[in-house]
Amino acid sequence: MATTKNEDFLGRCQTMKSAYGSFKKVSFGPDDLKKMNEWAKDNKGWVNILIKTKKTTSPDQSDFYVSLDTWKPDGGNYKKDLPF
């Protein structure tokens, strides 16, 4: 399977607290939307994003981040690889 080397980070992420518990908020700006639109043009109109947990955080930072999922299949013929 194909992998990617660099990650395209998106948006501003926050973990917010309310009277009913905490929730996660992601805000996308014009540059983020441009990245997603350019990716969608080459991928049948679809964009996948990944929501990942940070390994280390400080109290004033969010505990997660969002990146563009740039994975594409490597074009192999998987039907021939199956044992049945």
Kinemage of the C-alpha trace (Angstrom):
@kinemage 1
@onewidth
@group {chain A} dominant
@subgroup {mainchain}
@vectorlist {calphas} color= white
{ca met a 1} P 0.000 0.000 0.000
{ca ala a 2} L 1.134 3.508 -0.715
{ca thr a 3} L 2.084 5.812 2.123
{ca thr a 4} L 2.752 9.514 2.363
{ca lys a 5} L 5.749 11.203 3.917
{ca asn a 6} L 4.541 14.677 4.856
{ca glu a 7} L 1.334 15.616 6.573
{ca asp a 8} L -0.988 18.434 5.550
{ca phe a 9} L -2.339 19.924 8.753
{ca leu a 10} L -5.742 21.584 8.646
{ca gly a 11} L -7.731 24.005 10.758
{ca arg a 12} L -7.579 25.243 14.304
{ca cys a 13} L -8.527 22.686 16.903
{ca gln a 14} L -9.937 23.259 20.372
{ca thr a 15} L -11.339 21.101 23.117
{ca met a 16} L -14.061 23.156 24.783
{ca lys a 17} L -15.982 22.603 28.000
{ca ser a 18} L -19.638 23.345 28.580
{ca ala a 19} L -22.197 22.642 31.272
{ca tyr a 20} L -22.980 19.375 29.443
{ca gly a 21} L -19.430 18.104 29.052
{ca ser a 22} L -16.543 18.710 26.691
{ca phe a 23} L -16.612 18.800 22.902
{ca lys a 24} L -14.099 19.224 20.109
{ca lys a 25} L -14.208 22.182 17.718
{ca val a 26} L -12.364 22.486 14.384
{ca ser a 27} L -12.351 25.749 12.423
{ca phe a 28} L -11.257 25.775 8.771
{ca gly a 29} L -9.886 28.923 7.143
{ca pro a 30} L -9.588 29.909 3.463
{ca asp a 31} L -6.209 28.195 3.025
{ca asp a 32} L -7.540 24.969 4.544
{ca leu a 33} L -10.579 25.019 2.263
{ca lys a 34} L -8.336 25.664 -0.746
{ca lys a 35} L -6.196 22.606 0.130
{ca met a 36} L -9.309 20.451 0.477
{ca asn a 37} L -10.811 21.708 -2.803
{ca glu a 38} L -7.583 21.042 -4.705
{ca trp a 39} L -7.410 17.523 -3.273
{ca ala a 40} L -11.085 16.903 -4.101
{ca lys a 41} L -10.598 17.871 -7.773
{ca asp a 42} L -8.236 14.936 -8.259
{ca asn a 43} L -10.176 12.464 -6.104
{ca lys a 44} L -13.720 12.281 -7.469
{ca gly a 45} L -14.874 15.211 -5.327
{ca trp a 46} L -14.100 13.584 -1.987
{ca val a 47} L -11.818 14.664 0.851
{ca asn a 48} L -11.023 12.568 3.903
{ca ile a 49} L -9.608 14.120 7.040
{ca leu a 50} L -7.906 12.401 9.934
{ca ile a 51} L -8.523 13.416 13.535
{ca lys a 52} L -5.525 12.381 15.617
{ca thr a 53} L -4.640 12.577 19.296
{ca lys a 54} L -1.445 14.448 20.147
{ca lys a 55} L 1.245 12.540 22.000
{ca thr a 56} L 2.049 15.430 24.331
{ca thr a 57} L 0.107 18.576 25.162
{ca ser a 58} L 0.233 21.485 27.534
{ca pro a 59} L -2.819 22.818 29.396
{ca asp a 60} L -3.273 25.730 26.972
{ca gln a 61} L -3.216 23.501 23.847
{ca ser a 62} L -5.749 21.189 22.274
{ca asp a 63} L -5.239 17.454 22.726
{ca phe a 64} L -5.922 16.625 19.047
{ca tyr a 65} L -5.178 17.821 15.514
{ca val a 66} L -6.647 17.402 12.040
{ca ser a 67} L -4.788 16.512 8.839
{ca leu a 68} L -5.654 15.804 5.230
{ca asp a 69} L -5.751 12.083 4.460
{ca thr a 70} L -3.577 11.841 1.345
{ca trp a 71} L -3.465 8.048 1.176
{ca lys a 72} L -4.104 6.510 -2.238
{ca pro a 73} L -4.036 2.834 -3.171
{ca asp a 74} L -0.857 1.805 -4.953
{ca gly a 75} L -2.749 0.417 -7.950
{ca gly a 76} L -1.907 -3.230 -7.315
{ca asn a 77} L -4.179 -5.972 -8.574
{ca tyr a 78} L -5.541 -7.309 -5.296
{ca lys a 79} L -7.863 -9.910 -6.831
{ca lys a 80} L -4.883 -11.990 -7.991
{ca asp a 81} L -3.414 -11.984 -4.475
{ca leu a 82} L -6.454 -13.605 -2.881
{ca pro a 83} L -6.299 -17.355 -2.176
{ca phe a 84} L -9.886 -17.933 -3.340
